[in-house]
Amino acid sequence: MTHTCRRSRRSRVLAPTAALLVLVVAGCSGGDQPSVAVPTPSPEAAGYCGELHEELPGTVDDLERTDPSPDSDLTAGWGDGAIVLRCGVPRPAKMDDSQSKAVDADGVNWLLEQRDDASPRFTTTYRKAYVEVTLGSEYAHDITPLSAFAAPVKKTVPDSL
């Protein structure tokens, strides 16, 4: 009978520990966070990007911030990859094309590139660091999320003109 008591006591102690371990592992797994390439900007651009990272909003278009992997001050995300920002990207070759399309969102000019999967990619123009925002295909005809980045970009990434 004593043996049964000890076994029961040990089981009760181990059960919460095992449950806690499962919760910790699940919490650390990262879920479905996308992986994105981290840019390698100049030291000057990286400085602007670090400042921008501190100013980015916690939510964009009602989507919570869920930064992609690997963790970097040069990348940020919202809605598990629905919106991804990379700062310090190279100047897109498309900026040399006089037929390129651009949009203005609250005083920040963005080059529009339509990708093969119908998801738009926008890159700031006339800034000392290029900021790229990729939107999911659900934003194929909607630039609303860009407004959330206008004030932080204007505050931290100076005009190049």
C-alpha positions as CSV (number, residue, x, y, z in Angstrom):
1,M,0.0,0.0,0.0
2,T,2.9,2.3,0.7
3,H,4.3,1.6,-2.7
4,T,0.9,2.7,-4.3
5,C,1.0,6.0,-2.4
6,R,4.4,6.9,-3.5
7,R,3.6,6.1,-7.1
8,S,0.5,8.2,-6.9
9,R,2.4,11.1,-5.3
10,R,5.1,11.0,-8.0
11,S,2.5,10.9,-10.8
12,R,0.8,14.0,-9.4
13,V,4.1,15.8,-9.2
14,L,5.1,14.7,-12.8
15,A,1.8,15.5,-14.4
16,P,2.0,19.3,-13.9
17,T,5.7,19.3,-14.9
18,A,5.0,17.4,-18.2
19,A,2.1,19.8,-19.0
20,L,4.2,22.8,-18.3
21,L,7.0,21.4,-20.5
22,V,4.4,20.9,-23.4
23,L,3.3,24.5,-22.9
24,V,6.8,25.9,-22.9
25,V,7.8,23.9,-26.0
26,A,4.6,25.0,-27.8
27,G,5.2,28.6,-26.8
28,C,8.8,28.6,-28.1
29,S,8.1,26.8,-31.4
30,G,7.4,30.1,-33.2
31,G,4.3,28.8,-35.0
32,D,4.1,29.6,-38.6
33,Q,6.3,32.7,-38.6
34,P,7.8,33.1,-42.1
35,S,11.5,33.3,-42.6
36,V,12.7,36.3,-44.6
37,A,16.1,37.3,-45.9
38,V,17.7,39.9,-43.7
39,P,19.2,42.8,-45.8
40,T,22.9,43.8,-45.5
41,P,22.8,47.6,-45.7
42,S,25.6,50.1,-45.3
43,P,26.3,51.1,-41.7
44,E,24.6,54.5,-42.3
45,A,21.4,52.8,-43.6
46,A,21.5,50.2,-40.8
47,G,21.5,53.1,-38.3
48,Y,18.3,54.5,-39.9
49,C,16.8,51.0,-39.9
50,G,17.5,50.5,-36.2
51,E,15.7,53.7,-35.4
52,L,12.8,52.8,-37.7
53,H,12.5,49.4,-36.0
54,E,11.9,51.2,-32.6
55,E,9.1,53.3,-34.2
56,L,7.2,50.6,-36.0
57,P,3.6,50.0,-34.8
58,G,2.4,47.0,-32.8
59,T,-0.6,46.5,-35.2
60,V,-1.1,47.3,-38.8
61,D,-4.6,47.0,-40.4
62,D,-5.8,45.2,-37.3
63,L,-3.0,42.6,-37.6
64,E,-0.7,42.0,-34.6
65,R,3.0,42.3,-34.9
66,T,4.7,38.9,-35.4
67,D,8.2,39.4,-36.6
68,P,9.7,36.9,-39.0
69,S,12.7,34.8,-38.3
70,P,15.6,35.3,-38.0
71,D,15.2,38.0,-35.4
72,S,16.6,41.3,-36.7
73,D,16.2,45.1,-36.4
74,L,16.1,45.1,-40.2
75,T,12.9,43.0,-40.5
76,A,9.4,43.2,-39.0
77,G,6.1,41.5,-39.7
78,W,2.4,41.6,-39.0
79,G,-0.3,38.9,-39.3
80,D,2.1,35.9,-39.6
81,G,3.5,37.1,-42.9
82,A,0.6,39.0,-44.3
83,I,2.7,42.2,-44.1
84,V,6.5,42.0,-44.0
85,L,8.9,45.0,-43.8
86,R,12.6,44.9,-44.6
87,C,14.8,47.9,-44.1
88,G,18.1,48.5,-45.9
89,V,17.3,46.6,-49.0
90,P,19.2,47.3,-52.2
91,R,17.8,49.9,-54.6
92,P,15.4,48.1,-56.9
93,A,16.4,48.0,-60.6
94,K,12.8,48.8,-61.4
95,M,13.4,52.4,-60.1
96,D,15.3,53.0,-63.4
97,D,12.3,52.2,-65.5
98,S,10.4,55.3,-66.5
99,Q,7.2,53.2,-66.8
100,S,7.3,52.1,-63.1
101,K,4.3,52.8,-61.0
102,A,4.6,54.6,-57.7
103,V,2.1,55.6,-55.0
104,D,2.1,58.2,-52.2
105,A,0.9,57.1,-48.8
106,D,0.7,60.0,-46.3
107,G,3.7,61.8,-47.7
108,V,6.0,58.8,-48.4
109,N,6.6,57.8,-52.0
110,W,6.7,54.0,-52.7
111,L,7.6,52.2,-55.9
112,L,5.1,49.5,-56.7
113,E,6.2,46.1,-58.0
114,Q,3.6,43.4,-58.6
115,R,5.0,39.9,-57.9
116,D,4.1,36.7,-59.7
117,D,1.8,35.5,-56.9
118,A,-0.3,38.8,-57.2
119,S,1.1,40.2,-54.0
120,P,2.4,43.7,-54.1
121,R,5.8,44.8,-53.0
122,F,6.5,48.5,-52.2
123,T,9.9,50.2,-51.8
124,T,10.4,53.7,-50.5
125,T,11.9,56.2,-53.0
126,Y,14.0,59.3,-52.2
127,R,15.2,58.0,-48.8
128,K,18.7,57.4,-47.4
129,A,17.7,53.8,-46.7
130,Y,15.3,51.8,-48.8
131,V,12.4,50.3,-46.9
132,E,10.5,47.5,-48.5
133,V,7.0,46.3,-47.6
134,T,5.6,43.2,-49.0
135,L,1.8,42.6,-48.7
136,G,-0.1,39.4,-49.0
137,S,-2.2,38.8,-52.1
138,E,-5.3,39.9,-50.1
139,Y,-3.8,43.4,-50.5
140,A,-3.4,43.1,-54.3
141,H,-5.4,46.4,-54.7
142,D,-5.1,48.0,-51.3
143,I,-2.3,50.2,-50.1
144,T,-4.0,51.0,-46.8
145,P,-1.3,49.3,-44.7
146,L,1.4,51.7,-46.1
147,S,-0.2,54.5,-44.1
148,A,0.9,52.8,-40.9
149,F,4.5,53.2,-42.0
150,A,4.5,56.8,-43.2
151,A,5.1,58.5,-39.9
152,P,7.8,56.1,-38.7
153,V,9.6,56.3,-42.0
154,K,9.4,60.1,-42.2
155,K,10.7,60.3,-38.6
156,T,13.7,58.0,-38.9
157,V,14.8,57.7,-42.5
158,P,15.7,61.1,-44.0
159,D,15.0,62.2,-47.5
160,S,17.9,61.7,-50.0
161,L,17.0,64.8,-52.0
